[in-house]
Amino acid sequence: MPKFSALLRVFASLAVSLVLVASAHAEVKPGDIIGPENAGLVKDLMSPGVFYRVTLGMSIDIIAPQRINWPPPYREATEKYSSQARLSTDHRTLVGYVAGQPFALLDQNDPDIATKIIWNNVFRPITTDDYDLRFFDCQEQYPKLGGVHRVINDTQIGHYAGYNIVGRTEVEPLPVDPDFMVSGRLWLFALYPVLSPEDQRGVGMIRYRYADPNRGDDSWTWQAGARRVRRLDESILSSNTGTETFDPDHYSGYNPKTEQYDYKFLGEQNMLACVHAKHSPEVTCPTDAGASACPEDWELRHIYIVESVPRTSGKQSSNVLESKTVIYLDAEVWFEPYVDTYDRKNQLWKNNLYWLAYRDRPVPDARVAIYPFKREFVVGSSALDEQGGRSAMCYLPGQSTPERECWYINMGAIDKDFCTVRAMVAAAP
């Protein structure tokens, strides 16, 4: 029997081969430029939400597919530990996980393939230990074809940061922080302080995820005007309030409490995505009123498609406004380039889109955030309410920021203390 690492190489080569074969037979080819006038060429190569963006004015440049390798420490952890991971008897909870990818070998005939794909997304290679995104901007607007870039809200935030307690591969303690045995937490998240606009200055959020499938996330926010900490209801974390373009469950792709949803495997397909972005900071799209980043390089990728439906029991389900979410997950990057959410009438509601870059530094002139191998960075993200017409485009790093290096991934840039209510309050102006 071949070694596990050899099997990984075989499956990776197969995925790349499928992409290249699809490229040879697709209606688009490297060098093509796609916009509203020829959007029909890519309708079947992207999600309905992304296709709608193209009809609004977002243009894409087609490039040849390129391979992406996992960070070596993550690959080594996968080889060492993945054989220990399994699903619980009720097929919901991940059991025996240590580090790396939980389910490295997937079978379409496996009735649990959808759930396993989602757990692979939870413990993905893009950030395994800690991350600190410093100074990023989000601009909101109402896009329309050929519209003028008119920003209705411009927000800058000091830190988008997280500390993973389980699944660590590069920074001590490895592979699991001893805190797990005490708190049962999987990861900690911090978003603070808001630097602008002035009326939101100092606002922040802290969030904790637990291994217990029956324990929801804990989260708190600091409200600048009231100057007090408020505990957030779990339902606010999802796209169920209808008041925000971006919601916490979609800050980084698809990230709600895993066990609160049921999953269905819809198949796998070669689709267009941006994983080798050429810009950092990203550029404002001039033809859709700034609702996206364009022009940018897109290529055919092998994508897993999974449908997520809120479970009918649990404290969050009664407040959820979406009927389902369709997740498009890159089978090599293990990050979702886009996610579509549908309302209770099963109509397309929101699209979340992510632009990624594969390099050894987040910006070309980095002096500190330089890595010994290439890794993926999210350099842009956008949420579009396709019913309300409101969009938020985030630039990672910001287009105008005092800290250009932006992404510090698995460098020990933050610790558990950074992800506390006390630290959030102390950082507020």
Secondary structure, DSSP 8 states (H G I E B T S, - for coil): ---HHHHHHHHHHHHHHHHHHHHHHSS--TT-EE-GGGGGGGGGGS-HHHHHHHHHT--EEE---------HHHHHHHHHHGGG-EE-TTS-SEES--SS-S--S--TT-TTHHHHHHHHHHT-TT-SSEEEEEEEEEEEE---TT-----SEEEEEEEEEEEESBS--SSSS-SB-THHHHH-EEEEEEEEEEEESGGGTT-EEEEEEES-TTS--EEEEEETTTTEEEE--GGGGTTTSSS-SS-GGGTTSS-S-GGGEEEEEEEEEEEEE-SS-S-SS----TTTTTSS--S-EEEEEEEEEEEEEE-SSSTTGGG--EEEEEEEEETTT-S-SEEEEEETTS-EEEEEEEEEEEESSSSTT-SSS--SS-EEEEEEEEEEETTT--EEEEESS-SS-S-SS-EEESS----GGGGSHHHHHHH--
